[in-house]
Amino acid sequence: MQRRISKEVFIGQVRIGGQSPVAVQSMTKVETTDVSACLRQIRKLTAAGCDLVRLAVPTKADTEAFAQIVRKVEVPLIADIHFSPERAVEAIEAGAAKIRLNPGNIKDPHQIERVIDCARDHGIAVRIGVNEASIRDLKSGDVPAEERVNLMVEEMMGYVRLFEKRRFENLVLSVKSASVARTIEANRAIAEAFDYPIHVGLTHAGLVEDATIPSAVALGALLAEGIGDTIRVSMAGDPVQEVICGRAILRALGLRRESVPELIVCPTCGRCQVDVVGLARRVRKLLAKVHRPIRVAVMGCIVNGPGEAADADLAVCAGSGKGYLYRGGKKIAVVAEEEILAAVQKELTRF
C-alpha cells in the first residue's frame, strides 16, 4: 500500500510521518484532576497498544495534575486545549509532548502567537484541529452541508500560514466531522494541500457498538489511500475499545504487524454439519495464549475450507462427525468431531 509521504514529526519519542507506522491514539475519560484514575486508565491504554494519550485540561487544576501525570508515565501525553491560551502554556511547561489546539476557539491572534512561540521554545508538536462544529460557530447561522468541507479547509490554510509565519512547522493537521463522507472529503483536500502529518478520525461516532462501522469506513477509506499518520476511533465508552478497534483497522489494511494470531471463520450456511460458531469460539480461547502472528481458519465445509486452509498457518475444515486439519495448506490429519479442539491445541503448541 502506497503511503502518502509527509514531513516527520516527533511526539515525545514517537515518530510520525514519513514512512513511520501509523500511531494509535486515545483519550482518558476521567477527570484529569483525579491523578490516580488517569494513571490507571493510561496504563490500560498502553497495555492495549495505545501509542499516544490525550488528556483534557480545561482548568489550571487540570494542568497542575497533568504535570504530575507526565512524570509517572512513559507514553507521550497530549494536552487538549480549547479557548484558553493560559492552559496551553501551562500544559507545555508541564511537559506535554504535543498540544491539540483549535485556533478558532482562541479569538485573539496575539494569544495564538504566544502559544506558538511557547511550543517552539519547548520543541514540542502542535496538532491544529479544525472541526465541523467549530466552523458552524465561526459563521452566523447554519452552514449548508455542501459548504462545510471548503470552509474547514480554508480555516486550516489560514491557521497553517499563521504557524509558518512564526517559523513553526512541527505540525500535525486534522479536519474532522461526525459525517463519514465529509471527513473523507476534507482529509483528501488537506492531504493534497499540505505535506504535514495528518491525524484522522471522526469527531464522534457513538456508543462502542454503533461507532465501529462508521469509524472503520472513514479511517479505512483514508488509510487505504495512504492518508493518515495517527488515528483515533472516538467512542462513547471505555477508551481501551478505541485502541482495540483502531489497531484492528490497521491490521485489516496490513498497516500493523503484531504478535497476535488472526482467526478466520466461515460465515456458515446450510451446508454446515457442525456448530462452526461454537467451535470457533473455543478456538479463540486457545488463541488467547498464543503470542505469534499466525493465521488460523475454522471452516464448516469443503466448499471454502481447502482454499482458506491454503492461506492459513493452521486450519480445520469440519464435516459430518469429523474434522480435517491443515498446516501450511497441507492436510495433516483427520480426527473425530469430539477430538477437533484437542487436535487444534496440539498443533498450536508447535508454534
N, C-alpha and C positions, 0 to 999 in steps of 0.2 A: 504494500500500500504506500503510495507516494505521499509523504508528509509535506505540508507547507513549511518552507524554510523561514524561520523568524530569527530575530535577534535573541541572544542568550541573556537570561536574567537570573540572578541568584536570589532565592528567598531563603535566607539563612544558608544552610548547607545544601539545600535542594536546588539543582539547576533545572530551569525550564527553558523551552525554546530550542532552536537548532534541531538537533536530532535526539534530544533528551527524551526519556519516556514520558508519556502523559501522566501528570501528577493528579492524584485524587484528593479532593478537599472536602471537608465537612465543617460543621459549626457546633459549638456547645449549645445546649438547650436549657441550661440552668443559669441562675443569676451569677454574674461574674464575681460579685462580692462574696459569694459562697465558694471560697477558695478550695476547700476540701472536695465539694461536689464537682467543681470544674476539673480538678486533678483526676478524680475517679473517671469522669467521662472522657477526658483526653487520653487516659491510659487505655480505656476500652477501644477508643477510636484507633489509636496507634497499633494496638494488638490486632485489630481487624484489617490493618493495612493502609490507614489514612496517612497521607504524606504531609498535609498542611491542615492546620486547625485555625478557624476564625472565631473570635470572641467579640461580643457586643460590649462597647464601653461608653454608654450614654452619659455617665456621671463621673465626677472626679474620684469618687469612692471606687468606681469600676477600674479606672486606670491605676489606682493605687493597688487594688487587688491584682490587676494584670501584671504589675511589676513583680509581685510575689510569685505568681504562677510561672512567669517566664524563667525564673531561676530554678524551677523544680522539674522542668520537662526538657526533653531533647528535641522534640518535634518543633519546627518553626511555627510561631504563632503570628496570626494576622489580627490586627485591630480593626473592627468595623466602625467607621466614622460617618456620622450624619450630623449636619447642622453646626457642629462646634469645632472651630479651629483649635481651641484650647485643648480639647480631648485628643485631637490629632497629635499635637506637640507633646502632650503628656505621654501618650502611648509610644511615640517614637523614642522619647527619652527613657521610657520604661523598658525598652528592649524589643519592641515589635520588629519582626523580620520583614513585615510588609504592612501597609495600611490599605484598607479599601476605602476609597473616597469617591463620593458623588459630588463633584464641584458645584453642580446645580443647586445643592442644598446649602451652600455657603454663598451668601449674596454679595459679600464684599470681595472684589478681585484681589485687593491687597492682602486680605487674610488668607486667600488661597495661595498666594505667592509666599507668604510666611510659612505655610505648611510645606510647600515645595522645597524651599531653601533648607528647612529643618531636616527633611528627608534626605536631601542631597548631602548635607553635612554629616549625617549619620550613616550614609552609604546603604540605605535600605530601599526596597522596591515599593512602588505605589501601583495599586490597581485602580484605574479610572473606570468606575462603574456607572453606566447610563441605563436606567430602567424606563420602561414604557410609562409606568405610573408617574415618574418624576417629570417626564415630558408633558404629560397632561397638566401637572401642577404649574409648569412654566408658562402655559398658554391659557388665555381666557376662554372659558367654555370647553366643551369636549372636542377632542381632535379626531376626525374621521380615521377609521382603522387604516385606510389605504395611505394615509399621510404619515402615520406614526413611525414607520421604518425610516423614511427620509429624514424626519426630524431627529430621531435618535442618532443617525449617522452624522448629521450636521452638528449636533451638540458635541459628539465625540471629536469631530475635526477641530472644533473651536477649543476644546479643552486640551487636546494634544498640542496644538500650536502654542497655547499658554505655557505648558510644561517645557516644550522645546525652547521657547523664548528665554526661559530661566535656566537653560543648559541642563535640563533634566530629561534623561532618556531611559532611565531604569524602570520602564513602564510595562504593565500588563493591562490589556484592554478587555472590557466586557460590555456587551449590549444584550439586555435580557427583556423578555416578555413572558407573560403566562401563556401566550399563544405559541404553539409549536411552529406554525408556518412563519410568523413574524420573527421569531427567534432565529430560525434558519436563514431567512432573507437578510436580516440585519447583520448577522455574523459573516455571511458571504460578502457583504458590502465592505465591512471594515477589514476583512482579510485581504481584499483587493486593494484597499486604500493605504494600508499600513503594513510594516514588517515587524511590528511588536508582537510578543506572545499574546495569545488570546485565551481567556477563561470562558468556558461555555457552560450554560445551564439555563434552566427556566427560572423565572423569579419565584414561582411556587407551583407545585404540581399536584398538591392534595395529600390525602392520607396515604400511608405506605401502599395500601392495596390499590389505590387509584393513581398513584404517581409513577409507577414503574413503566407503564406503556408509553405515556407521553414523553417521559424523560428518555427512554430508550430510542424513541423515534427521533427526537430533536438532537440529542447528543450523537446517536448513531449516524444520522444523516451527515452531520458536520464532520465528525471524525472520519467517516468513510471518504470524505472529500479532502482529508488532510488538514482540516481546520480544528484547532483545539490543542492547547498545551497544558491546561489544567481544566478539570471538570468538577462540578458539584451536582449531585442529584438532590434537589431540595424537596424534602418530605416533611410532613407534619407528623412527628413521632420520633422514635429512637434514632439518633444520628448514625448509629452503627449500621442501620439498614441502608442509609445513604451510601456508606462506603461499600457495603456488600453489593449493592446494585451497580454502583459506579465501576467497580472492578469487574463485575460480570459483563458489563457493556464493553469494556476494554478487551476482555478475554475473547468475547464473541467476534471482535474485529481483528484478533491476532495482535493487539497492541500491548498485551501483558503476557509475559511468560512466567508462570508461577509454579511453585512446587505443590500444586494441588491437583487431584485427579478430576477428570471430566467424565460424567455419566451420561450416556446416550440411551434413550429409551424409545422404543417404537410407540406410535400413538395408539396402538391397539385397534382391532376391528373384529368382525365376526369370524375371522379365521383363527383367532387365538383359542387355544385349548387349555391354557393355564392362566393363573392370576398374575399377569405380567406386572401390573402396578404394584401389587403386594411384594412380588419378588424383587422388583427394582428398589423399593423402599428398604428392604432388608440388605440389598447390596450396598445402598447408600450408607447404611450404618457401618458396614465393613470398611467402606472407603474413608470414613471419618478418621481412621487410624493410619491412613496411607498419606505420606507426605512427599509424593513424587508426581510429576506432571504426566500421568498415564491416562489413557482413554479407554473406558470400559463401556461396552454396549450390552444392553439387555433387550432381546428381541423376542417377539411372540410367534413367529412362524418362519417358514423358509423363503417367503417372497422377498423380504428386505434383509432378512437375517444374514445370509452369507456376504452380501455386499457391504453391510455395516461391519461385519467381522473383519473384512479385508482392511478396513481403515482403523480398526481398534487394536490396542495392545492386547486386550483380553475381551472376549465376547462369549455370551451364552445365548443360543437360539433354542427356546423352549418349545417343545411339541407335546403331543399327547403322551403323558406319562414319562417323558424323558427330556434331557437337555443335551445339546451339542455344544461342546466347548471349543473355542478357537483361540489360539495365541499367535499374534502377528499374522493373522489371516489364514493360518493352517489349522485344520481340525486336529485336536489332540485327544479328545475323549468323548465318550457318550455315557451319560450317567442317568440313573433313575431320577424321577422328578424330586423325590424327597432328599436326594443327595446333591442337588444342584448347588445349594448355598455352601455346603461344606467343600465342594469341589472348587467353587469360586474363591473361597477363603484360602484354600491351599495354594491356588495359583497366585493369589495376591502376595503371599509371603515370598514368592520368588522375585518380586520387585523390590 
